[in-house]
Amino acid sequence: MSLTSDTSPRRFASQTNLMGPFWLLVAVLAAAVFFQEGLNALFEAWQMPEYSHGPLIPVLSALLFLRQLKYVPVQPGPVSDRWPGVALLVFAMAFGLLGKLAEIDDVVAYALILWVGAILLISFGWKTGRAFWPPVLHLVYMLPLPGVLYYKLSTFLQMISSELGVWFLYLIGVSVYLEGNIIDLGVYKLHVAEACSGLRYLFPILSFSYIFAVLYRGPMWHKAVLLISAAPITVFMNAVRIAIAGYIVDTWGIEHVEGFSHFFEGWVIFMSCVLILFFLAWLMLFLHPDRPGLAEALDLDTHGLAAQAARLRLVRPSAALILGALLLSAGALTWQVRPEIATQAVAREPFTLFPRRMGEWVSSAPKTLGPGIEKSLAADDYHSVSFAHPGHKAPVELFVAWYEDQTKGGTHSPEICLPGSGWEIAWLERVDIAPEVGLDAPYNLNRAVIQKGEVRMLVYYWFEQHGRHVAWDFAAKFYLLVDGITMGRTDGALVRLITPIAEDETEAAAEDRLKEVFLETVEVLPRFVPDA
C-alpha cells in the first residue's frame, strides 16, 4: 500500500489505482475457492454452542486491524520487503493442501489464518505488516479445537467445575455426592454434560479478554493478567452455574433447569464473566500508583475506521501481490479440475459376526449402549461383550468402536471417558506388550489400573489404524493425517479390554487373564478392523 498522513477522500482518489484492488480481489476470491473446505469446517463448527460466537471473530479482528491501521502512515514510495509474505502464502497453501489431501477440513481452516497474515505482509511489507499480528492472532478464536484437545479440555473443565460446584452446594447445605462428573442429589442425578463443561463460555470469554488486553493501555503485566484470568474466571462461574442448577433441582425439580431458563442462565453467567474482567481491570488500575481511570485505560475510540477501510483502494499492483493471486488461482483451478479418485468401501465384516467363542473364552450377548452414550461415541459400528472362562473367576470385557471416517470426531480416549464416569486412573503406562506375550512385531498399547472406591480394574486399550497399534491419541491423529494423504483412508478403531482385580488376587494374576483374551482378540480383530 502507498499511504500518506492525508486520509481525505480526495487524497485517496488521487492515488487510486484500480489494478491493485483488482489483484487483491482476485487473491481473495481464489483463496475462498482454495480454502473452501476450511470455510465449510468453520461454518459447521459455528453451529455448535461452544463455537456459536465464531462469526463475530473475523468482524472483531477486522475492527482491530482498522484501529491499528490509523497509526500506520501511508508509505509514499515502493515497498521492497513483500517477499516474506509470498513465502508465508506458499506455506499456507502447502499446509492447506495437506488438509485437503487428508480430508481433514480443520487443517484447511488453520491454513486460512496463515493466508490472512501472508496477505497483510504482501500488502504492507515485512517491516510494517508484521506489526498487525494482534488482529491475525485473534482469528484463532474462531477455529474449532482439534477433537483430541477438545475432549481432553472438556473433561478437565468438567471435573474442576463439578468438584467446585459440589463444594458450593455443601456450603449452602445441599446434600450431594459427586461421582465423576455426575452430581447425585439423591432423587435426581445432574450430569455435567460436554455442552455445560464451561467451553460454551470459555471460548467467547477468551476472545473478549484478548481484545480487552489489546485495547488496554496499561503495564504489560496487567495485560497478561487480563488475558490469563479468562480461563479461571470462566471455570469459577461455571461452577457457580452448576451449584445454582443443583440447588434448583434439589428445591423445585430437574424440569426447571431445562429449556429457556437454562439458556438464559448461560447468558447471565457469560455477562458475569465479562463484568468480573472489568472489575479485575479496575482493581489493578486502582492499585496502580498513577491510578488512571478505566475509561482512560481502555482505548475505545472508533473514529475514522471507515476512512481506514477506504485505504484498500490504495493497494499497489506489486509483483508479489500479482504472483500471490496467480498462485492461489492456479492452486484453486488445479484442485477443481483434478481427476476424482473413487473412494472404495473398506472391506470388513460387521461386529454382528464377531465370534462368541475365542478359545476357551465364551462371550455374553452383545450389550447395547444407551442413546446418549451412542450419540457421544458416534461410532459407525461397535461391539461390547463380556468373555468368561470356566477356569477364571472373573470375566474380561471387550469393547471395540470402529469409525469409517475419523476426521469428523473419531475415537475418544478412555483417558477422557473413564474419569467422567467416576473412575480414577491410579496409574497409566504406554508399553510394547509384544515381548511379554510372544508376538513377533511391536504392539503398543496403554496399560492402566482404574479404581472407583474399593473396586479396581486392569485395562488395556489402544488405537488400531491400518495395521498400526498406537497407544498415544495424538500419535493416532498424526497417522490419521498421514494415511489420509498416502492411502486416502481415515478409518480406524479403538479397542479396550478390561477385567476386575479381585481383593484376593494380585495385579499380575488379573493381567494373565487379560493377556489371554488379548491374544485371542488380536487373532480375529483384522476381520472387523482391517489392518491394511
N, C-alpha and C positions, 0 to 999 in steps of 0.2 A: 504494500500500500504506500502511496505517496501522500502524506498528510502534513498540514501546517496547523499553526495555532488558530488560524482563521477558520471557524467551523460554520460560517454562514452559508445558506443555500446557494448564494451567488458564487461564492468561492468554490463550493462543491461542483457547481455546474461548469465552471471554467476548467476544472481538472478531470471531468468525467471522460472516461474512455470506455466505450461500450464493450470492447473486446475483453477487457479484464473481467467485468461481471459475467460476460458470456462464458468464458472458460471456467469461472468459478461455478456457474450454474451447471455446466457440463460435468464438472467434478462431483458436484453434489448428487445429481441425478444418476450418474454412473455408480457412485457409492451406494445409493439406495437400492440399485439393482444387484450389485456385487454382494452387499451385506444383507440381502433380503431375508435370509434365514435368521440372522441375528435380530432384525427388526421384528420378525414374526415371534421369536422367542420372547422379546420384551413385551409385545402386545399380549401374549398368552400369560406371561408371569404377572402382568399388571391386573389380570382378572382375579388373582389371589388376594385375600385380605391383607397378607403381610406385605405385598408389593403394590397395593392399590394407590399409593402415593406416587408411583413411578412416573406418570405423565407430567407431574409438576417439576420433576428434577431437571429436564432439559430447559424448561422455561426459566427456572431459577438460575441455572448455570448461564443462560444467555444474559440475564439481567446482571449477574456478577461480572460477566465479560464486558458488557457495555459500561458498567460503573468503572471498571478498571481502565477501559479504553479512554475515558475522559482525561486521564492523567498521562496518556501517551501522545506526544505531539506528532504532527504529520511529518513524515520523513521526506524532505524535498528532493533528494537525489535517489539514484538507483540503490537497491539493496543487494549486497553481494553474498550474503550468508544464508541463502534459501535452501541450499542442497541438503543440509541435515534433515529438513522437513521431507524431502524426497526419499531419503534413506528410511526415515520412520514410516513413510507411506508404504514403501515396498515391504517393510517388516510387517506392517498392519495387514497388508494383502496376503502375505505368506501365512501369517497367523490365522487369518480368516479362512484361508484355503484349507488349512489343516482341519478346522472345524467343519467345513463343507464336505471334505472328503470323508471324515469320520462320522458325518451326520450328527454332530453334537452342536446344536444351534447356539447353545450358551457361549461356546468358544467364539463363534462368529460375532456375538454381541459384545464380547470383551474386546475383540479386534476393532470394533466400531469406535470405541473410545480412543484407541491409538490413532485411528484415522482423523478424528477431530483435532487431536494435538498436532498431527502432521500438517493439516490444512492451515492451522494458525502459524506454524513455523515457516511454511512456504509463503504465506501472505505477508508476514512481518519480518521474516528472517530470524536466525537463531538468537541474536543478541536481544532483540525486543520480544519475540514470540515466546521465549522460554519463561518470561515473567507471567504469562497467562495460565500457569499450571493450576492455580486455585479453582477457576471455573471448570477446567477439564477434569481435575481430580474429583470434583463434586459429582460428575456424571456416574461415578462408581456406585452411588446410592440408588441408581435406577436399575441396576443389574440384579438378577436373581442369583443367590448364592449357589455354588455347586452343591449337588444333592448331599454329598457326604458331610460337608461343612454345615449345611442347613440342619440336618438331623442331629449332628453332634451338638451344635449350638442350641438347638431347640430343646434337646433333652437336658442339657446343662442348665438352661434357664428354667425349665420346668421344675427340676429338683430344688434349685435355690428358691424359686418363688413358692413352691409347695411348703418347704420347711419354714420359710419366713412367714407365710400366710397362716400356717398352723400355729406358729408361736404367737401371732397376733390374736388368733381365736382363743388360745389359752389365756391371754391377758384379759379378754373380755368375758371369760367364764364359760366358754362353749366347750363342751366335752367332745374331743375329736381325736382320731387316730390316723396317722399317716402311714400308708403302705405304698412305697414307690412314689408315684405322683397321683395316687388315688386317696382322696381325703374322705375318710369314713366317719360320718356323723351319726352312726347308729342306724337310724331309719333310712337315711339316704347316703349314697356314695357320690361324691363330687369328683369327677375326673378332670384333671388339668390337661386338657387336650392340646395338641400342637397349635391350634389356632389361638389358644389363650395362653401360650407359653411366655408371652411378652414380646415376641417378634413382631406382632401386629403393631405395637407401639415403638419398638426399638428402632426399626429402620427409618421411619419418618422423624423420630426424635434425633437420631444420629445425623440425619441430613440437616435438621433445624439447628443443631448445636454446631455443625460445621459452618453453616452460613453465619451463625451468631459469632463464632470465633473469628471468621474472616472480617466481618464488619466491625468487630470490637476494636477500639483504639485504646489499648492499654498495654501493660507489660506482657511479654511473651508467655510468661508462666501463667498469667491469667487466661490467655487463650488456650493453653494446654489443659488447664483445669476444666474450662468450659467444654472442651472437646471430649475429654476423657470421662467426665462426670455423667455424660448422657446415658451410658450403659447402666451404672449402678442406680441412677435415679429411676430409670425405666423398670429395672428389676424390683426395686423397692415399691414403686407404685403398683406394679402388677401384683406383688404380694398383698398390698392393701386391697386391691380389687378382689383377689381370691378370698381374703378374710371377710370382706363385705358380702361376697356371694355366699360364703359358708354361713354367715350369720343370717342372711335372708332365707336360705334353705332350712336352717335349723329352726327358724321362727315361723315362717309362713309356707314353706314347701318349695320344691325344686322348680315348679312351673313359673315362679316369679323371677327367675334369672334367665329365662328364655325369651326369645323374640325381641321386640323393640326395646324393652328395658335393658337387656344385655348389650345391645348395640349402643344405646345412649350411654350406658355405663362406660363403655370403651372410650367414647369421645370425652367424657368427663376426666378419665384417667389421662388421656393424651394432653388435654389442656392443663391438667395439674402438673404434668411433667414440664411443660413449657413455662408455667409460672415459677416452678422451682428453679429452672435455669435462670430466669430473670432475677429471682431473689438471690441466687448464688452470685451472679454478676454484681448486683447492688451491694451485697455483703463485702465482696472483695474490694470494690471501689470505696466503700465506707471505711475499710481498714487501711486503705492506701493513704500515704502521707498527704498527697495533693488533693485527695477527695474530689475528683471530678464527678459530675452528675451522670446518671445512667444514660440520659438522653444525649448528653455531650459525648459520652464514650462510644455510643453506637452511631456509626456513620450511616444514616438512613436517607441521605439526600438522593433523590431520584431525578433531579433537574437535569435536563439536557440529554436524556437517554435516546430520545427519538433522533436527535441530531447525530449522535454517535452511530446509530443504526444506519443513517443515511451515508455514512462514510464507506459503506460497502461498495458504493458506486465508484470509489477511487481505487479499487483493486487494479493493479497493473497486470497486463498480459505477459508476465515474465516467462522465460523459458522453463523454469521449474514448475510453474503452475500449469503450463500447457502440457509438459511431459507428464505431470501427475494426473491430469484429466485424461490424457490419452492412455496411460497405463490402466487407469480404472475402467475406462471404456472398453479397452481390449480385454481386460480380465472379465468384465461383465458379459461381453459378447461371446467370448470363448466358452464361458460356463453355460450360457444359454443354448449354444449350438452343439455342445459336446454330445457324443452318442450316448444314449441311455443304456445303462448296464442292467439287464434284467435281474431282479432280486430273486434268488432261489430260496424256496422254503427250506428251513433247516430240517433235515431228516432225523426224526427222533420218535420214540414211542411215548404215548401218554402215560402218566403215572397210574392210570387205572389198570395198566398191565404189569405194574411192579409186583414182583413175586411175593407171595405171602410167606414163603419159607426160604430162608437163606441158611444152608447147612442145617444145624440143629435148632436154629432160631426161628420161631413162628410168630408172625405179627398178628396184631388185633385188626379189627376192621378199621379202615382209614377214618380219621377224625376230620370233621368239617369245622373250620374256623367260623367265628361269629361274623356277621356282616360288617361291623365296624373294623375288625382286625383284617378281614379280607380286603376292604377298601384301602386301608393303610398299607397293607402288604403290596397290593397292586400287581400280583404275580399273574402270569399267563397260565401257569399250571403249578400245583403244589401237591405235596404228599406228606401226610403227618400220621405216623403209626407208632405203635409200641411193640417191640420184639421181646419175647420171653423165651427162656431156655430151661428145660427141666433140671439142669444141673446148677442153675444160678437162682438165687432167691430174689434178685432184683431185676427189673426189666431195663431195656435200653430203648430210648425214644429216638426215632429218626424223623428229621424234618428236612425237606428239600423244597426250595422255591425256585422255579425256572422263569426267566424273562426272555422273551423274544427280542426285545429292544430295551437295553438298559439306559439309553440316553434320556428317557422320559421319567427318570426317578431311579429305577433299578433297585438293586439289593440293599437292604438295610442291615447294618452290622448288629449282631446280638449285643455288642457293647452299648448299643443305643436302647434296644427294646427291653432287655432284661432288667436294667435298673428302673425303667419306667413301670415294670410290673412288680416292683418291690424286692427284686433280687439284688443283693450286693455282691459285686465281684471281689472275692477275697484275694485272689491273685490271678495273673494272666501272663502267659508267655507264648511267644511265637517260636515254633520248633519245626525242624525237618524230622518227621517221625519215621522216615523210611528205614534208617538203621535199626530202629527199635523193633520194627515189625517184619523186617526181612524183605523189603521192597528194593528193587534194583535202582529205580530212578528216584530223585528227590521228591518228597511230598510234604509241602509246607502247610501247616495249619496252626490254629490257636488252641492252646490247652489252658483251661481255666477251671477254677473252683468257685462256685457261686453259693451263696447262702441266704436264707430267709429265716430269721430266728435261729432255731436249732437244726433246721433242715439244711443239708449240704448236698450239692450236686457237682459232678465232674462233667465237663463239657469239652467236646471237640467241635470246632467249626472252621470252615474255610470257604473260599470263593472259587468256583470252577469256571474257567474261561478257556475253552478250546484247547484242552489238554494241559493247561497250567493249573496248578493248585496253589492259590495265592492266600496268604494269611493276612496281609495288611490291606485294608479297604482302599487307602489312597493309591497303593500299587495297582489294585484291581481297576481303578478308574484310569490310571495311566495306560494299562494294557487295553482297556476299552477303546481309548483313543488310537492306539497303535493298530489294533485289529480292525477298527472301523476303516482305517486308511488302507491297510495292506490286504485285508480279506473281505472288506465290505460287510462285515458281520458285527453285530453289537449284542448278541445273545449271551447268556451266562446264567449261573445259578449260585445260590447259597445252600450249603449243606451243613447240617448241625446234628450231632449225636450227643445225647445227654443221659446220664444214669445217676441214681441217688447213691450217696455214700452212707451206708448204714452205720449206726452208732458202734456196732461191734466189729467193724471191718476197717482196714486201712485204705488210704487213697490208692495204693498200689494194687490192692485186690479189686477195687472198683475199676481201675484203669485196665486191668486184664480183661474184664468183661467188655469194656468199651473197645478195646483193640480187636477183640474177636469180631464184633459186629462191624467195626471199621473195615477190616479185611474182606468181609463178605460184601459189604456195601460197594467198595471200590471195584469189585469184580463185575457187578451188574450195572453200576451207575452210567457207564458210557452209552448204554442203550437209551437212556432217558435224558442225559445231558451229554451231547456229542463232544468228544474230545478232539475233534479235528474239523 
